[in-house]
């Protein structure tokens, strides 16, 4: 079973300075399989996306396309 959870990180960029963003952690059989940082700026949108992924269970091979569509 695949479980999706949000992650929270601080980043620094030359143009933006210090900023807070949210990513996605993917667990496969309760073990961390993949971490994709810095996807969303808003926690609410990241949480809604993780809920959607948990409900719909997209195939991992399509995850980047699903993320791109969500943006």
BABALO-85379 format. One record per residue: residue number from 1; x, y, z negated of N, C-alpha, C in turn. Coordinates in steps of 0.001 Angstrom, whole numbers. Atoms other than C-alpha are relative to their C-alpha. Example, Ala and Ser with C-alpha at 12.3 -4.5 7.8 and 13.67 -1.06 7.14 Angstrom:
2
PT, 1, 890, -1190, 0, 12300, -4500, -7800, 900, 1200, 0
PT, 2, -820, -1190, 60, 13670, -1060, -7140, -770, 1090, -730
This chain:
71
PT, 1, 838, -1172, 0, 0, 0, 0, 889, 1243, 0
PT, 2, -723, -1268, -87, 1193, 3526, 815, -721, 1028, -857
PT, 3, 536, -1078, 832, 696, 6356, -1679, 735, 1285, 345
PT, 4, -562, -1307, -336, 1247, 10022, -862, -177, 934, -1191
PT, 5, 44, -966, 1091, 2096, 12637, -3505, 722, 1262, 427
PT, 6, -685, -1244, -338, 3113, 16261, -3324, 1275, 127, -828
PT, 7, -1213, -359, 738, 6535, 17499, -4345, 95, 1522, 1
PT, 8, -146, -1443, 160, 7507, 20979, -5443, 1487, 324, -55
PT, 9, -1412, -352, -52, 10834, 22583, -4614, 202, 1511, 120
PT, 10, -463, -1366, -232, 12658, 25884, -4703, 1075, -67, 1072
PT, 11, -971, -51, -1091, 14663, 26815, -1608, 551, 1413, 106
PT, 12, -570, -1310, -263, 16908, 29658, -584, 381, 71, 1469
PT, 13, -352, -248, -1394, 17182, 31031, 2934, 509, 1422, 136
PT, 14, -553, -1348, -172, 19130, 34021, 4177, -1065, 1043, 278
PT, 15, 1023, -975, -386, 16073, 35683, 5652, -1118, 123, -1032
PT, 16, 1114, -16, 947, 13490, 34717, 3020, 439, 177, -1447
PT, 17, -440, -8, 1388, 15605, 34605, -114, -505, -1252, -702
PT, 18, 492, 1123, 794, 14349, 32351, -2889, -1500, -165, 229
PT, 19, 1439, 239, -188, 10981, 30732, -2166, -367, -1390, -497
PT, 20, 560, 1241, 533, 8793, 27952, -3513, -823, -656, 1094
PT, 21, 790, 709, -1006, 7379, 25280, -1226, -367, -1384, -513
PT, 22, 511, 1310, 374, 5649, 21935, -1366, 230, -980, 1136
PT, 23, -255, 1041, -981, 6512, 18717, 383, -842, -1226, -290
PT, 24, 759, 1233, 121, 5317, 15156, 543, 944, -1147, -341
PT, 25, -729, 1211, 340, 6636, 12045, -1150, -872, -1186, 383
PT, 26, 706, 1184, -474, 5672, 8707, 360, 536, -1201, -779
PT, 27, -359, 1186, 775, 5665, 5627, -1867, -550, -1233, 702
PT, 28, 390, 1263, -603, 5589, 2154, -398, 168, -1071, -1061
PT, 29, 9, 988, 1082, 4645, -537, -2914, 618, 579, -1277
PT, 30, -384, -718, 1227, 5241, 1985, -5759, 1462, 430, -48
PT, 31, -1385, -456, -49, 8811, 2765, -4653, 104, 1144, 1003
PT, 32, -161, -1138, -894, 9850, 6073, -3125, 619, -475, 1306
PT, 33, -445, 435, -1322, 10212, 5425, 586, 512, 1176, 822
PT, 34, -315, -1150, -834, 10372, 8912, 2104, -369, 1267, -744
PT, 35, 301, -1315, 563, 10544, 12519, 930, 188, 1025, 1101
PT, 36, -48, -1048, -1010, 9724, 15327, 3325, -217, 1326, -733
PT, 37, 134, -1259, 733, 10428, 18691, 1664, -465, 1143, 894
PT, 38, 202, -1292, -663, 9330, 22210, 2570, -988, -52, 1167
PT, 39, 1032, 60, -1039, 6124, 21562, 4513, -1006, 1136, -163
PT, 40, 1068, -958, 265, 3557, 23822, 2858, 457, 1101, -954
PT, 41, -256, -1120, 918, 3673, 27207, 1117, -994, 4, -1156
PT, 42, 1059, -42, 1009, 480, 26639, -853, -250, -1397, -578
PT, 43, 210, 1270, 703, 0, 23919, -3457, -1349, -625, 366
PT, 44, 1346, 499, -300, -3714, 23619, -2689, -31, -730, 1343
PT, 45, -15, 635, -1319, -3066, 22823, 981, 810, -1305, -43
PT, 46, -809, 1215, 134, -339, 20302, 73, -795, -1103, -700
PT, 47, 792, 987, 740, -2640, 18570, -2428, -1131, -554, 869
PT, 48, 1072, 456, -890, -5494, 18426, 98, 556, -939, 1068
PT, 49, -620, 854, -1012, -3134, 16941, 2684, 366, -1368, -584
PT, 50, -339, 1272, 652, -1884, 14282, 241, -1259, -830, -234
PT, 51, 1267, 726, 193, -5501, 13362, -616, -493, -593, 1318
PT, 52, 417, 472, -1319, -6323, 13083, 3091, 828, -1212, 427
PT, 53, -871, 1124, -368, -3314, 10824, 3690, -302, -1233, -840
PT, 54, 339, 1143, 854, -4214, 8640, 706, -1309, -653, 437
PT, 55, 1292, 530, -426, -7754, 8266, 2002, 91, -667, 1376
PT, 56, -22, 486, -1382, -6970, 7771, 5704, 1142, -973, 297
PT, 57, -1142, 907, -152, -3648, 5875, 5322, 597, 29, 1413
PT, 58, -599, -41, -1342, -1940, 7102, 8508, 1243, -893, 58
PT, 59, -1200, 824, -189, 724, 4790, 9904, 1225, 900, -102
PT, 60, -1195, -811, 205, 4185, 6005, 8953, 622, 458, 1307
PT, 61, -548, -376, -1296, 5215, 6050, 12588, -670, 1270, 543
PT, 62, 740, -1176, -463, 2595, 8795, 13131, 27, 1149, -1005
PT, 63, 59, -997, 1075, 3266, 10783, 9946, 454, 1381, 453
PT, 64, -459, -1321, -453, 5253, 13578, 11633, -1059, 679, 862
PT, 65, 1070, -582, -824, 2428, 14083, 14144, -1155, 478, -874
PT, 66, 1076, -381, 916, -138, 14180, 11334, 379, 1292, -737
PT, 67, -459, -1217, 686, 1956, 16777, 9475, -56, 1193, 972
PT, 68, 26, -1084, -986, 2352, 18863, 12632, -1421, 477, 257
PT, 69, 1408, -369, -215, -1414, 18785, 13202, -567, 773, -1187
PT, 70, 503, -665, 1195, -2008, 19919, 9616, 494, 1444, -109
PT, 71, -552, -1357, 70, 138, 22999, 10095, -693, 894, 990
